[in-house]
Amino acid sequence: MTGRKPKKFTAFLWHRRIGLLAIILVIILSITGIMLNHTESLKLDEKYVDSSLLLSWYGLQPSGEAVSYDVGDHVITVLDNLIFFNSYPVGKSEQTFHGAVKTEQLIALAFDTEIVLLTSDGELVERMPTGHSFSDIQRIGIKYQRPVIETSGPLYYVADEHILDWDAVTAENITWAKKITLGETKLKVLLESFRGRGLTQERVVLDLHSGRIFGEYGVYVMDAAAIALLWLSCSGLWVWWSRRRKLRKKRHFQKHHRKQH
């Protein structure tokens, strides 16, 4: 009894194995390629992704909660270190947000060691580091239509009419800023602004096609798929040509054998 002869890894076998390995990537390349050829008709550049999973993957999903304060006709919100005037981003701060109040002329925002001033239209006027004057701001309020700061003393300081200098003051007749909870509609608009409506379907399809959506080495994966396509094309031609050559030899042998008989 003789054992089976080991199979030779011919071009046909390699062609089949590589084809099976590359089939998923080839399908992705093919479908995304067709979609990119018809971007305008499909309006991929006008449609935005709202999947929380994809937005998180791209780093466009906020990790923290929105902290909001009412300042009259407007709302100041800080979400993941971005400062929003209503739903429009106006700045950024890495410090903890302690509140906002509307003064006679400006809107004052309080952070740990910084006061941010905005106009009533949301334009950034100035960022004022508190320096050695006071630090560790705990909250902000209003008194005589001027901003008042409470520090960790607790000590209290009121700004002058131009919000340039601060003087110690008693903790009387101060209206402190209070957090508010955004309604569902306002929160949705804010989140859309946070994401910048920057993740279009076209971007996702492009990243799928190039492999960048899979991370740092995703491009090399798609490069491997492209190389696999080249190999499948070349090996397919080789298999076809070698089989045709064998068939010709077989026919030639059969024809020559018939002549002899």
PAZAVEX-253783 format. One record per residue (C-alpha): x, y, z; residue number from 1. Coordinates in steps of 0.05 Angstrom, whole numbers, plus 5000, padded with zeros to 4 digits. Example, Ala and Ser with C-alpha at 12.3 -4.5 7.8 and 13.67 -1.06 7.14 Angstrom:
% PAZAVEX-253783
+------+------+------+-----+
!   xx !   yy !   zz ! num !
+------+------+------+-----+
! 5246 ! 4910 ! 5156 !   1 !
! 5273 ! 4979 ! 5143 !   2 !
+------+------+------+-----+
This chain:
% PAZAVEX-253783
+------+------+------+-----+
!   xx !   yy !   zz ! num !
+------+------+------+-----+
! 5000 ! 5000 ! 5000 !   1 !
! 5030 ! 5066 ! 4978 !   2 !
! 5017 ! 5132 ! 5011 !   3 !
! 4989 ! 5193 ! 4977 !   4 !
! 5038 ! 5235 ! 4940 !   5 !
! 5044 ! 5305 ! 4969 !   6 !
! 5009 ! 5358 ! 4928 !   7 !
! 5053 ! 5405 ! 4891 !   8 !
! 5039 ! 5479 ! 4902 !   9 !
! 5027 ! 5495 ! 4830 !  10 !
! 5006 ! 5563 ! 4804 !  11 !
! 4935 ! 5539 ! 4803 !  12 !
! 4936 ! 5521 ! 4877 !  13 !
! 4968 ! 5588 ! 4895 !  14 !
! 4918 ! 5624 ! 4852 !  15 !
! 4860 ! 5591 ! 4889 !  16 !
! 4889 ! 5602 ! 4959 !  17 !
! 4907 ! 5675 ! 4948 !  18 !
! 4839 ! 5687 ! 4916 !  19 !
! 4804 ! 5660 ! 4978 !  20 !
! 4847 ! 5702 ! 5025 !  21 !
! 4838 ! 5766 ! 4985 !  22 !
! 4764 ! 5759 ! 4968 !  23 !
! 4737 ! 5803 ! 5024 !  24 !
! 4787 ! 5859 ! 5011 !  25 !
! 4776 ! 5854 ! 4937 !  26 !
! 4701 ! 5862 ! 4948 !  27 !
! 4713 ! 5924 ! 4991 !  28 !
! 4759 ! 5953 ! 4938 !  29 !
! 4710 ! 5939 ! 4883 !  30 !
! 4647 ! 5966 ! 4917 !  31 !
! 4681 ! 6029 ! 4945 !  32 !
! 4715 ! 6041 ! 4878 !  33 !
! 4647 ! 6040 ! 4843 !  34 !
! 4617 ! 6086 ! 4896 !  35 !
! 4674 ! 6136 ! 4889 !  36 !
! 4664 ! 6137 ! 4813 !  37 !
! 4593 ! 6160 ! 4826 !  38 !
! 4604 ! 6207 ! 4885 !  39 !
! 4565 ! 6264 ! 4854 !  40 !
! 4504 ! 6222 ! 4834 !  41 !
! 4503 ! 6187 ! 4901 !  42 !
! 4516 ! 6255 ! 4936 !  43 !
! 4566 ! 6223 ! 4983 !  44 !
! 4598 ! 6291 ! 4996 !  45 !
! 4531 ! 6319 ! 5020 !  46 !
! 4510 ! 6263 ! 5066 !  47 !
! 4537 ! 6259 ! 5137 !  48 !
! 4550 ! 6200 ! 5182 !  49 !
! 4510 ! 6198 ! 5247 !  50 !
! 4533 ! 6130 ! 5272 !  51 !
! 4560 ! 6137 ! 5343 !  52 !
! 4607 ! 6079 ! 5331 !  53 !
! 4639 ! 6111 ! 5270 !  54 !
! 4641 ! 6180 ! 5301 !  55 !
! 4676 ! 6151 ! 5362 !  56 !
! 4725 ! 6113 ! 5316 !  57 !
! 4743 ! 6179 ! 5283 !  58 !
! 4747 ! 6214 ! 5350 !  59 !
! 4687 ! 6258 ! 5335 !  60 !
! 4644 ! 6234 ! 5392 !  61 !
! 4650 ! 6276 ! 5456 !  62 !
! 4676 ! 6237 ! 5516 !  63 !
! 4649 ! 6285 ! 5569 !  64 !
! 4583 ! 6319 ! 5584 !  65 !
! 4562 ! 6388 ! 5562 !  66 !
! 4567 ! 6441 ! 5616 !  67 !
! 4520 ! 6499 ! 5600 !  68 !
! 4502 ! 6567 ! 5631 !  69 !
! 4447 ! 6615 ! 5611 !  70 !
! 4471 ! 6686 ! 5597 !  71 !
! 4407 ! 6721 ! 5579 !  72 !
! 4389 ! 6710 ! 5506 !  73 !
! 4446 ! 6661 ! 5496 !  74 !
! 4476 ! 6598 ! 5524 !  75 !
! 4550 ! 6586 ! 5537 !  76 !
! 4570 ! 6512 ! 5535 !  77 !
! 4636 ! 6477 ! 5544 !  78 !
! 4641 ! 6407 ! 5514 !  79 !
! 4707 ! 6369 ! 5513 !  80 !
! 4746 ! 6433 ! 5523 !  81 !
! 4710 ! 6469 ! 5465 !  82 !
! 4674 ! 6534 ! 5482 !  83 !
! 4607 ! 6544 ! 5447 !  84 !
! 4567 ! 6607 ! 5440 !  85 !
! 4498 ! 6577 ! 5431 !  86 !
! 4519 ! 6523 ! 5381 !  87 !
! 4578 ! 6558 ! 5350 !  88 !
! 4650 ! 6542 ! 5373 !  89 !
! 4686 ! 6605 ! 5394 !  90 !
! 4748 ! 6579 ! 5430 !  91 !
! 4781 ! 6525 ! 5470 !  92 !
! 4806 ! 6516 ! 5542 !  93 !
! 4839 ! 6458 ! 5576 !  94 !
! 4816 ! 6483 ! 5644 !  95 !
! 4753 ! 6467 ! 5683 !  96 !
! 4693 ! 6511 ! 5665 !  97 !
! 4663 ! 6545 ! 5727 !  98 !
! 4608 ! 6586 ! 5695 !  99 !
! 4589 ! 6647 ! 5654 ! 100 !
! 4552 ! 6712 ! 5668 ! 101 !
! 4527 ! 6771 ! 5627 ! 102 !
! 4556 ! 6837 ! 5649 ! 103 !
! 4535 ! 6906 ! 5627 ! 104 !
! 4575 ! 6902 ! 5563 ! 105 !
! 4607 ! 6833 ! 5557 ! 106 !
! 4599 ! 6760 ! 5574 ! 107 !
! 4650 ! 6733 ! 5624 ! 108 !
! 4669 ! 6660 ! 5627 ! 109 !
! 4708 ! 6632 ! 5687 ! 110 !
! 4759 ! 6577 ! 5684 ! 111 !
! 4810 ! 6554 ! 5736 ! 112 !
! 4859 ! 6610 ! 5726 ! 113 !
! 4830 ! 6648 ! 5667 ! 114 !
! 4773 ! 6695 ! 5650 ! 115 !
! 4748 ! 6693 ! 5578 ! 116 !
! 4710 ! 6754 ! 5552 ! 117 !
! 4660 ! 6751 ! 5495 ! 118 !
! 4617 ! 6804 ! 5462 ! 119 !
! 4542 ! 6796 ! 5462 ! 120 !
! 4550 ! 6768 ! 5391 ! 121 !
! 4598 ! 6714 ! 5413 ! 122 !
! 4663 ! 6745 ! 5388 ! 123 !
! 4724 ! 6732 ! 5430 ! 124 !
! 4749 ! 6797 ! 5462 ! 125 !
! 4804 ! 6774 ! 5508 ! 126 !
! 4832 ! 6717 ! 5550 ! 127 !
! 4854 ! 6743 ! 5618 ! 128 !
! 4900 ! 6698 ! 5660 ! 129 !
! 4889 ! 6713 ! 5733 ! 130 !
! 4963 ! 6705 ! 5749 ! 131 !
! 4983 ! 6720 ! 5820 ! 132 !
! 4921 ! 6763 ! 5834 ! 133 !
! 4879 ! 6702 ! 5851 ! 134 !
! 4875 ! 6630 ! 5829 ! 135 !
! 4833 ! 6568 ! 5838 ! 136 !
! 4768 ! 6600 ! 5815 ! 137 !
! 4709 ! 6562 ! 5842 ! 138 !
! 4651 ! 6599 ! 5811 ! 139 !
! 4629 ! 6664 ! 5779 ! 140 !
! 4571 ! 6710 ! 5794 ! 141 !
! 4545 ! 6780 ! 5782 ! 142 !
! 4541 ! 6841 ! 5828 ! 143 !
! 4527 ! 6912 ! 5806 ! 144 !
! 4526 ! 6883 ! 5735 ! 145 !
! 4600 ! 6865 ! 5744 ! 146 !
! 4630 ! 6795 ! 5748 ! 147 !
! 4648 ! 6768 ! 5816 ! 148 !
! 4697 ! 6711 ! 5828 ! 149 !
! 4698 ! 6663 ! 5887 ! 150 !
! 4765 ! 6632 ! 5900 ! 151 !
! 4784 ! 6573 ! 5945 ! 152 !
! 4794 ! 6619 ! 6006 ! 153 !
! 4736 ! 6629 ! 6002 ! 154 !
! 4752 ! 6699 ! 5979 ! 155 !
! 4711 ! 6743 ! 5933 ! 156 !
! 4733 ! 6792 ! 5881 ! 157 !
! 4693 ! 6840 ! 5838 ! 158 !
! 4717 ! 6869 ! 5772 ! 159 !
! 4717 ! 6943 ! 5755 ! 160 !
! 4671 ! 6969 ! 5700 ! 161 !
! 4723 ! 6952 ! 5646 ! 162 !
! 4738 ! 6883 ! 5675 ! 163 !
! 4812 ! 6900 ! 5681 ! 164 !
! 4824 ! 6904 ! 5756 ! 165 !
! 4794 ! 6863 ! 5813 ! 166 !
! 4781 ! 6884 ! 5885 ! 167 !
! 4762 ! 6843 ! 5946 ! 168 !
! 4688 ! 6845 ! 5962 ! 169 !
! 4639 ! 6814 ! 6013 ! 170 !
! 4596 ! 6755 ! 5993 ! 171 !
! 4532 ! 6795 ! 5995 ! 172 !
! 4480 ! 6808 ! 5941 ! 173 !
! 4516 ! 6763 ! 5891 ! 174 !
! 4476 ! 6725 ! 5839 ! 175 !
! 4517 ! 6663 ! 5822 ! 176 !
! 4516 ! 6631 ! 5754 ! 177 !
! 4475 ! 6567 ! 5753 ! 178 !
! 4483 ! 6507 ! 5707 ! 179 !
! 4426 ! 6491 ! 5660 ! 180 !
! 4408 ! 6427 ! 5624 ! 181 !
! 4402 ! 6433 ! 5549 ! 182 !
! 4339 ! 6406 ! 5517 ! 183 !
! 4342 ! 6348 ! 5468 ! 184 !
! 4337 ! 6392 ! 5406 ! 185 !
! 4391 ! 6442 ! 5429 ! 186 !
! 4436 ! 6385 ! 5450 ! 187 !
! 4429 ! 6352 ! 5382 ! 188 !
! 4447 ! 6417 ! 5347 ! 189 !
! 4507 ! 6426 ! 5393 ! 190 !
! 4532 ! 6355 ! 5380 ! 191 !
! 4526 ! 6367 ! 5305 ! 192 !
! 4567 ! 6430 ! 5313 ! 193 !
! 4618 ! 6393 ! 5356 ! 194 !
! 4627 ! 6341 ! 5302 ! 195 !
! 4634 ! 6397 ! 5253 ! 196 !
! 4590 ! 6358 ! 5204 ! 197 !
! 4659 ! 6339 ! 5179 ! 198 !
! 4649 ! 6264 ! 5172 ! 199 !
! 4617 ! 6254 ! 5104 ! 200 !
! 4600 ! 6188 ! 5074 ! 201 !
! 4651 ! 6204 ! 5020 ! 202 !
! 4706 ! 6208 ! 5073 ! 203 !
! 4686 ! 6140 ! 5101 ! 204 !
! 4684 ! 6108 ! 5032 ! 205 !
! 4752 ! 6138 ! 5015 ! 206 !
! 4782 ! 6112 ! 5079 ! 207 !
! 4752 ! 6044 ! 5067 ! 208 !
! 4780 ! 6043 ! 4997 ! 209 !
! 4850 ! 6063 ! 5020 ! 210 !
! 4848 ! 6022 ! 5084 ! 211 !
! 4860 ! 6082 ! 5129 ! 212 !
! 4796 ! 6068 ! 5167 ! 213 !
! 4830 ! 6005 ! 5195 ! 214 !
! 4885 ! 6046 ! 5229 ! 215 !
! 4959 ! 6058 ! 5219 ! 216 !
! 4972 ! 5994 ! 5180 ! 217 !
! 4907 ! 5992 ! 5142 ! 218 !
! 4939 ! 6022 ! 5080 ! 219 !
! 4988 ! 5964 ! 5077 ! 220 !
! 4930 ! 5915 ! 5082 ! 221 !
! 4897 ! 5947 ! 5021 ! 222 !
! 4965 ! 5948 ! 4986 ! 223 !
! 4968 ! 5874 ! 4998 ! 224 !
! 4899 ! 5867 ! 4967 ! 225 !
! 4922 ! 5906 ! 4906 ! 226 !
! 4983 ! 5861 ! 4900 ! 227 !
! 4938 ! 5801 ! 4908 ! 228 !
! 4896 ! 5826 ! 4850 ! 229 !
! 4958 ! 5832 ! 4807 ! 230 !
! 4980 ! 5762 ! 4827 ! 231 !
! 4910 ! 5734 ! 4811 ! 232 !
! 4912 ! 5767 ! 4742 ! 233 !
! 4982 ! 5741 ! 4726 ! 234 !
! 4971 ! 5672 ! 4756 ! 235 !
! 4904 ! 5667 ! 4720 ! 236 !
! 4939 ! 5681 ! 4654 ! 237 !
! 4993 ! 5631 ! 4672 ! 238 !
! 4943 ! 5577 ! 4690 ! 239 !
! 4905 ! 5590 ! 4625 ! 240 !
! 4967 ! 5589 ! 4583 ! 241 !
! 4997 ! 5526 ! 4616 ! 242 !
! 4932 ! 5488 ! 4609 ! 243 !
! 4926 ! 5509 ! 4537 ! 244 !
! 4998 ! 5487 ! 4524 ! 245 !
! 4984 ! 5419 ! 4557 ! 246 !
! 4921 ! 5412 ! 4516 ! 247 !
! 4960 ! 5426 ! 4452 ! 248 !
! 5012 ! 5374 ! 4471 ! 249 !
! 4958 ! 5324 ! 4486 ! 250 !
! 4924 ! 5336 ! 4419 ! 251 !
! 4991 ! 5332 ! 4383 ! 252 !
! 5007 ! 5266 ! 4418 ! 253 !
! 4939 ! 5237 ! 4402 ! 254 !
! 4944 ! 5259 ! 4329 ! 255 !
! 5014 ! 5230 ! 4322 ! 256 !
! 4993 ! 5166 ! 4357 ! 257 !
! 4935 ! 5156 ! 4310 ! 258 !
! 4980 ! 5164 ! 4249 ! 259 !
! 5025 ! 5109 ! 4275 ! 260 !
! 4965 ! 5062 ! 4280 ! 261 !
+------+------+------+-----+
